[in-house]
Amino acid sequence: MSELNAFFSGADVWTLAVIAGMAVVTVVTRSFFFISSREWLLPHWAQRGLQYAPIAALSAVVVPEILMQQGLFISTWMDARWMAALVGVAAYFWRRSVLLTILAGMAAYLPLHLGLGW
């Protein structure tokens, strides 16, 4: 019983309240469009902006991974990641194929990273 009381002590009650509150906010925001009785249409500018969201999200993840290491910008040109990125970009503009981009980038990355230790 003392373990139960310790679990529901001051800080833990606040933690549970915050988790419950976040769950409620998540459910309400995700089901907001289902709760409504009429159809929702996004403005044209919002629909157009959503077309670029995947590219922006991918860039936000990939670009720092290519240009930075341990939170600092890469200070040497001998890094397999940005060399592979350049090869991948060239392959994409050559053939406009995402699969070829991945294969060419990895074909450049693996020998440089595993073979030369970059």
Residue frames as qw, qx, qy, qz and C-alpha x, y, z in Angstrom:
[[0.000, 0.885, 0.466, 0.000, 0.00, 0.00, 0.00],
 [0.307, -0.776, 0.102, 0.542, 2.87, 2.38, 0.72],
 [0.402, -0.058, 0.602, 0.687, 4.17, 1.76, -2.80],
 [0.151, 0.673, 0.643, 0.334, 0.82, 2.84, -4.19],
 [0.199, -0.927, -0.212, 0.237, 0.87, 5.99, -2.07],
 [0.423, -0.513, 0.355, 0.657, 4.41, 6.71, -3.20],
 [0.365, 0.277, 0.667, 0.587, 3.33, 6.29, -6.82],
 [0.007, 0.792, 0.505, 0.344, 0.49, 8.80, -6.43],
 [0.412, -0.571, -0.208, 0.679, 2.58, 11.37, -4.57],
 [0.099, 0.801, 0.089, -0.584, 2.78, 15.06, -5.65],
 [0.044, 0.531, -0.573, -0.623, 5.02, 14.86, -8.72],
 [0.157, 0.075, 0.948, 0.266, 3.47, 11.65, -10.01],
 [0.271, 0.669, 0.623, -0.303, -0.05, 13.10, -9.87],
 [0.187, 0.773, -0.147, -0.588, 1.12, 16.00, -12.00],
 [0.073, -0.321, 0.822, 0.466, 2.78, 13.61, -14.41],
 [0.224, 0.350, 0.908, 0.042, -0.41, 11.58, -14.76],
 [0.235, 0.774, 0.368, -0.458, -2.46, 14.76, -15.19],
 [0.100, 0.656, -0.427, -0.614, -0.15, 15.99, -17.94],
 [0.119, -0.075, 0.929, 0.343, -0.28, 12.62, -19.73],
 [0.239, 0.557, 0.781, -0.153, -4.08, 12.55, -19.50],
 [0.184, 0.796, 0.103, -0.567, -4.30, 16.15, -20.72],
 [0.031, 0.494, -0.644, -0.583, -2.04, 15.45, -23.67],
 [0.196, 0.176, 0.949, 0.173, -4.09, 12.37, -24.54],
 [0.256, 0.714, 0.561, -0.332, -7.30, 14.42, -24.54],
 [0.142, 0.758, -0.207, -0.602, -5.74, 17.16, -26.69],
 [0.093, -0.280, 0.838, 0.460, -4.40, 14.54, -29.12],
 [0.237, 0.387, 0.891, 0.029, -7.75, 12.77, -29.47],
 [0.230, 0.790, 0.366, -0.435, -9.68, 16.02, -29.92],
 [0.098, 0.699, -0.371, -0.604, -7.30, 17.50, -32.49],
 [0.099, -0.173, 0.896, 0.398, -7.06, 14.28, -34.51],
 [0.134, 0.451, 0.880, 0.059, -10.80, 13.69, -34.53],
 [0.101, 0.486, 0.181, -0.849, -11.81, 17.33, -35.01],
 [0.293, 0.237, -0.518, -0.768, -12.62, 16.87, -38.69],
 [0.261, -0.196, -0.930, -0.168, -14.67, 13.72, -37.97],
 [0.039, -0.442, -0.678, 0.586, -16.69, 15.39, -35.21],
 [0.190, 0.333, -0.084, -0.920, -17.83, 18.22, -37.49],
 [0.579, 0.441, 0.641, -0.244, -21.15, 17.78, -39.29],
 [0.556, 0.809, 0.028, -0.187, -20.06, 19.61, -42.45],
 [0.862, 0.243, 0.073, 0.438, -17.21, 19.08, -44.88],
 [0.318, -0.820, 0.152, 0.451, -14.02, 21.07, -44.32],
 [0.720, 0.591, 0.102, 0.350, -12.10, 22.54, -47.23],
 [0.555, -0.465, 0.050, 0.688, -8.63, 23.97, -46.87],
 [0.257, 0.884, -0.055, -0.386, -7.88, 27.28, -48.56],
 [0.809, 0.567, -0.089, 0.128, -5.91, 27.04, -51.79],
 [0.151, 0.793, -0.505, 0.304, -2.77, 28.52, -50.21],
 [0.605, -0.450, 0.601, -0.265, -2.82, 25.84, -47.49],
 [0.939, 0.220, 0.260, -0.044, -3.29, 23.01, -50.01],
 [0.603, 0.727, -0.246, 0.217, -0.41, 24.38, -52.06],
 [0.151, -0.743, 0.568, -0.321, 1.78, 24.66, -48.96],
 [0.819, -0.247, 0.476, -0.203, 1.06, 21.06, -47.96],
 [0.875, 0.475, -0.082, 0.043, 2.52, 19.89, -51.28],
 [0.394, 0.689, -0.473, 0.384, 5.95, 21.08, -50.08],
 [0.633, -0.627, 0.313, -0.330, 5.70, 19.69, -46.53],
 [0.982, -0.087, 0.113, 0.127, 7.27, 16.27, -47.27],
 [0.660, 0.535, -0.137, 0.510, 10.24, 17.87, -49.04],
 [0.119, -0.781, 0.283, -0.544, 10.71, 20.36, -46.23],
 [0.810, -0.492, 0.247, -0.203, 10.55, 17.65, -43.57],
 [0.950, 0.143, 0.033, 0.276, 12.98, 15.42, -45.47],
 [0.429, 0.677, -0.200, 0.564, 15.39, 18.32, -45.92],
 [0.394, -0.756, 0.272, -0.447, 15.19, 19.18, -42.23],
 [0.905, -0.335, 0.262, -0.026, 16.27, 15.63, -41.38],
 [0.899, 0.262, 0.117, 0.331, 18.75, 14.82, -44.15],
 [0.359, 0.817, -0.144, 0.427, 20.70, 18.08, -44.64],
 [0.376, -0.789, 0.413, -0.256, 22.01, 18.33, -41.05],
 [0.918, -0.194, 0.341, 0.055, 22.94, 14.64, -41.18],
 [0.786, 0.489, 0.080, 0.370, 25.03, 15.27, -44.31],
 [0.282, 0.782, -0.156, 0.534, 26.68, 18.53, -43.25],
 [0.345, -0.706, 0.402, -0.470, 27.16, 18.01, -39.52],
 [0.743, -0.015, -0.649, 0.165, 28.78, 15.50, -37.20],
 [0.507, -0.365, -0.574, 0.529, 28.23, 15.53, -33.42],
 [0.090, -0.889, -0.376, 0.246, 26.53, 18.96, -33.70],
 [0.200, -0.697, 0.288, 0.626, 29.42, 20.65, -35.53],
 [0.662, 0.688, -0.118, -0.273, 29.84, 21.39, -39.21],
 [0.925, 0.044, 0.187, 0.327, 32.18, 19.02, -41.02],
 [0.128, -0.894, 0.251, 0.347, 35.56, 20.68, -41.33],
 [0.317, -0.372, 0.752, 0.442, 37.18, 18.34, -43.85],
 [0.596, 0.371, -0.342, -0.624, 36.37, 17.45, -47.43],
 [0.314, 0.193, -0.928, -0.054, 37.19, 13.80, -46.68],
 [0.453, 0.072, 0.652, -0.604, 33.70, 12.81, -45.57],
 [0.106, 0.123, 0.921, 0.354, 31.80, 10.06, -47.34],
 [0.198, 0.611, 0.688, -0.339, 28.36, 11.50, -46.55],
 [0.256, 0.767, 0.036, -0.588, 28.55, 14.69, -48.56],
 [0.006, 0.367, -0.760, -0.537, 30.45, 12.99, -51.38],
 [0.145, 0.276, 0.946, 0.090, 27.66, 10.40, -51.60],
 [0.225, 0.715, 0.459, -0.477, 25.06, 13.18, -51.48],
 [0.152, 0.639, -0.354, -0.666, 26.73, 14.90, -54.45],
 [0.013, -0.109, 0.918, 0.381, 26.79, 11.62, -56.41],
 [0.177, 0.470, 0.845, -0.187, 23.13, 11.01, -55.53],
 [0.231, 0.737, 0.172, -0.611, 22.09, 14.49, -56.65],
 [0.118, 0.482, -0.616, -0.612, 23.98, 14.07, -59.92],
 [0.077, 0.104, 0.974, 0.186, 22.35, 10.68, -60.51],
 [0.242, 0.609, 0.649, -0.386, 18.91, 12.13, -59.84],
 [0.261, 0.737, -0.069, -0.619, 19.37, 14.99, -62.30],
 [0.005, 0.336, -0.810, -0.481, 20.81, 12.55, -64.86],
 [0.176, -0.145, -0.927, -0.300, 17.93, 10.04, -64.83],
 [0.472, -0.274, 0.052, -0.836, 15.21, 11.47, -62.52],
 [0.778, -0.182, -0.585, -0.139, 14.98, 8.16, -60.69],
 [0.514, -0.704, 0.301, -0.385, 14.74, 7.97, -56.91],
 [0.975, -0.164, 0.136, 0.064, 15.91, 4.35, -56.88],
 [0.734, 0.455, -0.099, 0.495, 18.97, 5.23, -58.98],
 [0.067, -0.813, 0.244, -0.524, 19.66, 8.15, -56.63],
 [0.757, -0.552, 0.282, -0.206, 19.70, 5.85, -53.61],
 [0.966, 0.067, 0.114, 0.224, 21.79, 3.19, -55.34],
 [0.545, 0.635, -0.138, 0.529, 24.34, 5.69, -56.71],
 [0.263, -0.802, 0.281, -0.457, 24.63, 7.44, -53.35],
 [0.853, -0.421, 0.296, -0.088, 25.19, 4.18, -51.51],
 [0.895, 0.304, 0.037, 0.324, 27.62, 2.99, -54.22],
 [0.306, 0.722, -0.251, 0.567, 29.67, 6.12, -53.54],
 [0.486, -0.716, 0.259, -0.428, 29.25, 6.05, -49.76],
 [0.958, -0.271, 0.092, -0.027, 30.16, 2.45, -48.95],
 [0.823, 0.277, -0.132, 0.478, 33.62, 2.31, -50.60],
 [0.142, 0.693, -0.232, 0.668, 34.56, 5.70, -49.17],
 [0.576, -0.622, 0.233, -0.477, 33.31, 4.92, -45.68],
 [0.951, -0.245, 0.188, -0.034, 34.23, 1.25, -45.37],
 [0.855, 0.346, -0.017, 0.385, 37.22, 1.15, -47.74],
 [0.389, 0.549, -0.199, 0.713, 38.95, 4.44, -47.00],
 [0.447, -0.408, -0.599, 0.524, 37.53, 5.01, -43.52],
 [0.007, 0.317, 0.076, 0.945, 36.11, 8.45, -44.29]]
